[in-house]
């Protein structure tokens, strides 16, 4: 399985060896040696060399017991050791981002990071999630919320966010029709060159305009004026994009919608709901992933 990341710091120990880190030397040094009951992985160091192994013991009842099995996960030619004090090594997305940025193509990346903790990611291959979102505002709110959640999520797989943005400035640009544009609300701060802009949430006097809005905007327009307006649909939920997708829709108010390859959260979702949405996307895309 790719994206192997130990679940907890205390599962990982560091050992300085006085010999080169080849398989025979690692096993000779470690087999029969006492290890702490929670240790599952050992980051071995010798000079500039780094290797990573998984260990087993006959029992985990005593505080320490002899190592009975050693599995070589990565040898020195497959490892990179990074010193990055800003990286929280408990967060898989941070580990994967550091690996991609500083050691692309390396099979096992060990990071000496925040709080002086060491952890590693083996075979990093972050899950790419397309976030379909509307701009402005800048930064796009849902995309920014996802980044903030992933910065601290220690139980989600490594995730790389791919923005797929619907730009209202392009959709509402003056096409030479001379008509005003009606936007859902002033909150986006959007300015359109060459056309008059009105905002539906301010209930302006009715005139001939082109509505840039979703189905809920259509409903509100009908409620206010007793008729529909010609409309360009801006709902990100309806936009085609590479799966898996996380997007939003204002027809949802309190719950997620999960469909094949796509999860939709309410427009204006809380960080907690966005986190739940990311978890659902990860579940349908990589159902077997869990911290090791």
C-alpha positions in Angstrom: 0.0 0.0 0.0 1.2 3.5 -0.8 1.2 6.4 1.7 2.3 4.4 4.7 2.5 6.8 7.6 2.8 5.6 11.3 -0.3 6.5 13.3 1.5 7.9 16.3 4.9 9.4 17.2 5.4 6.8 19.9 5.3 4.0 17.3 8.5 5.3 15.9 12.0 5.0 17.4 15.3 6.3 16.2 18.5 4.1 16.5 22.1 5.1 15.8 24.0 2.1 14.5 27.8 1.7 14.3 27.7 -0.1 11.0 26.4 0.4 7.4 22.7 0.0 7.0 22.5 -3.1 4.8 19.8 -5.7 5.4 22.1 -8.2 7.1 23.6 -5.6 9.5 20.2 -4.2 10.4 18.8 -7.6 11.3 22.0 -8.6 13.1 21.9 -5.4 15.2 18.1 -5.4 16.0 17.1 -9.0 16.4 17.0 -10.0 20.0 17.5 -6.4 21.2 14.9 -5.1 23.6 12.5 -2.5 22.3 9.8 -0.4 23.9 6.3 -2.1 23.8 4.9 0.6 21.5 7.7 0.7 19.0 6.6 -0.6 15.6 9.0 1.2 13.3 12.7 2.1 13.7 14.4 4.9 11.8 18.0 3.7 11.7 20.9 6.1 11.2 24.6 5.6 10.4 26.5 8.7 9.4 24.6 10.2 6.4 22.7 6.9 5.9 19.0 6.4 6.8 16.9 3.3 6.7 13.5 2.4 7.9 12.4 -1.0 9.3 9.2 -2.5 10.9 9.7 -4.7 14.0 7.7 -7.3 15.9 8.0 -8.7 19.4 6.7 -11.9 20.9 4.7 -9.9 23.4 3.8 -6.3 24.1 2.9 -6.9 27.7 6.2 -6.0 29.3 7.5 -2.4 29.0 10.4 -3.8 26.9 10.9 -7.1 25.1 13.2 -8.6 22.5 12.6 -7.9 18.8 11.7 -11.2 17.1 11.3 -10.0 13.5 12.7 -7.2 11.3 11.1 -6.2 8.0 13.1 -3.9 5.8 10.9 -1.1 4.5 13.5 1.2 2.9 17.3 1.1 2.6 19.6 4.1 2.4 19.4 4.4 -1.4 15.6 4.7 -1.1 15.5 7.2 1.8 15.8 11.0 2.2 16.1 12.7 5.6 14.7 16.2 5.7 15.0 18.7 8.5 11.9 20.9 8.3 11.0 22.5 11.6 7.7 23.8 10.3 6.3 20.4 9.4 4.0 18.6 11.8 5.1 15.0 11.1 1.8 13.6 12.6 -0.1 15.1 9.6 0.0 12.9 6.5 -0.7 15.7 4.1 2.1 17.8 5.5 4.5 14.8 5.2 3.4 14.2 1.6 3.7 17.8 0.7 7.2 18.0 2.1 8.2 14.8 0.2 6.9 16.2 -3.1 8.5 19.6 -2.6 11.9 18.5 -1.3 12.5 14.9 -2.3 10.4 14.2 -5.4 10.6 10.6 -6.6 12.2 9.3 -3.3 10.5 6.2 -2.1 10.8 6.8 1.7 11.0 10.4 3.1 11.9 10.8 6.8 11.1 14.3 8.2 12.7 15.7 11.3 10.0 18.3 12.0 8.0 20.3 14.5 8.6 19.5 18.2 11.8 17.7 17.1 9.7 14.6 16.2 10.7 12.3 13.4 8.2 10.4 11.2 8.2 9.1 7.6 6.0 8.5 4.6 6.7 5.4 2.5 5.7 5.4 -1.2 4.1 8.9 -1.1 1.2 9.2 -3.5 -1.2 11.8 -2.2 -4.9 11.5 -3.1 -5.7 14.2 -5.6 -9.1 15.8 -4.8 -10.6 18.3 -7.2 -12.3 21.2 -5.4 -14.9 22.8 -7.6 -15.5 26.3 -6.4 -16.6 29.8 -7.5 -14.5 32.9 -7.4 -14.5 35.6 -6.3 -14.1 35.9 -3.3 -10.3 35.3 -3.2 -9.1 33.0 -1.8 -11.9 30.6 -2.8 -13.6 29.9 0.5 -14.1 26.1 0.2 -10.6 25.6 -1.2 -9.2 27.6 1.6 -11.2 25.7 4.2 -9.9 22.4 2.8 -6.3 23.7 3.1 -6.9 24.7 6.7 -8.4 21.4 7.6 -5.7 19.4 6.0 -3.0 21.4 7.8 -4.0 19.7 11.0 -5.9 16.5 10.1 -3.8 13.6 11.4 -6.3 10.9 10.5 -6.9 11.6 6.8 -4.8 10.2 4.0 -2.2 12.5 2.3 -4.3 14.7 0.1 -3.4 17.1 -2.7 -6.0 19.7 -3.5 -6.6 20.6 -7.2 -8.6 23.8 -7.7 -11.3 23.8 -10.4 -12.5 27.4 -10.3 -15.6 28.9 -11.9 -14.8 32.6 -12.4 -17.9 34.8 -12.2 -16.0 37.7 -13.9 -15.7 35.6 -17.0 -19.2 34.3 -16.9 -20.7 37.8 -16.3 -18.4 39.7 -18.7 -20.0 42.2 -21.1 -20.9 40.2 -24.1 -22.2 43.2 -25.9 -25.8 42.5 -25.0 -26.1 45.8 -23.0 -27.9 44.1 -20.1 -27.3 44.5 -16.5 -26.1 41.6 -14.4 -27.8 40.3 -11.3 -25.6 38.5 -8.8 -26.7 36.5 -5.7 -25.1 38.8 -3.1 -22.7 41.7 -2.6 -20.5 39.6 -0.3 -18.3 38.3 -3.1 -17.1 41.8 -3.8 -17.2 41.2 -7.6 -16.9 44.0 -10.1 -17.7 43.5 -13.7 -16.2 45.8 -16.3 -18.6 47.6 -18.6 -21.9 46.4 -17.1 -24.2 47.6 -14.3 -24.3 45.1 -11.4 -27.2 44.5 -9.0 -27.4 42.1 -6.1 -30.3 39.8 -5.4 -29.9 39.9 -1.6 -30.7 43.7 -1.7 -34.0 43.1 -3.5 -33.5 45.9 -6.1 -36.3 47.1 -8.3 -36.9 44.7 -11.2 -35.4 45.5 -14.6 -34.1 43.6 -17.6 -31.0 41.8 -16.4 -29.1 38.5 -16.7 -29.0 36.5 -13.5 -25.7 34.8 -12.6 -27.0 32.4 -10.0 -27.9 28.9 -9.0 -31.2 27.2 -8.5 -31.7 28.8 -5.1 -31.1 32.2 -6.7 -33.7 31.4 -9.3 -36.2 30.5 -6.5 -35.5 33.7 -4.7 -35.9 35.8 -7.9 -39.2 34.1 -8.5 -40.3 34.8 -4.9 -39.3 38.5 -5.2 -40.6 39.3 -8.7 -43.1 36.5 -9.5 -41.1 35.4 -12.6 -37.8 33.8 -13.6 -35.0 35.7 -15.1 -32.7 34.6 -17.9 -29.9 32.9 -16.1 -26.4 31.6 -16.3 -26.1 28.7 -13.8 -23.1 29.1 -11.6 -23.7 26.1 -9.3 -20.4 24.3 -8.8 -22.3 21.2 -8.0 -23.3 21.0 -11.7 -19.8 21.6 -13.1 -18.0 18.6 -14.7 -14.5 18.0 -13.2 -12.1 15.1 -12.7 -13.1 12.8 -9.9 -12.9 12.6 -7.0 -14.6 15.9 -6.4 -15.5 18.0 -3.4 -17.8 20.9 -4.1 -20.7 22.8 -2.6 -24.3 23.7 -3.2 -26.7 26.1 -1.4 -29.6 23.7 -1.9 -28.0 21.6 0.8 -28.3 23.2 4.2 -27.2 20.8 7.0 -25.9 17.6 5.4 -23.5 16.2 2.9 -24.5 14.6 -0.4 -22.4 11.6 -1.5 -22.6 10.4 -5.1 -20.2 8.3 -7.1 -16.9 10.2 -7.3 -18.3 13.3 -5.8 -19.1 14.8 -2.3 -21.1 18.0 -1.9 -21.2 20.2 1.2 -23.6 23.0 1.9 -22.7 26.5 0.7 -21.2 28.2 3.7 -20.3 24.8 5.4 -18.5 24.9 8.7 -14.9 23.7 9.0 -16.3 20.6 10.8 -18.6 19.8 7.8 -15.8 20.4 5.3 -13.6 18.0 7.3 -16.4 15.5 7.1 -16.7 16.0 3.4 -12.9 15.5 2.9 -13.2 12.3 4.9 -16.1 11.0 2.7 -14.1 11.8 -0.5 -11.1 9.9 0.9 -13.4 7.0 1.9 -14.9 6.6 -1.6 -11.5 7.1 -3.3 -9.2 5.1 -1.0 -11.4 3.0 1.3 -8.5 0.9 2.6 -6.3 3.7 3.7 -5.6 4.1 7.5 -2.6 5.3 9.4 -0.2 2.3 9.9 
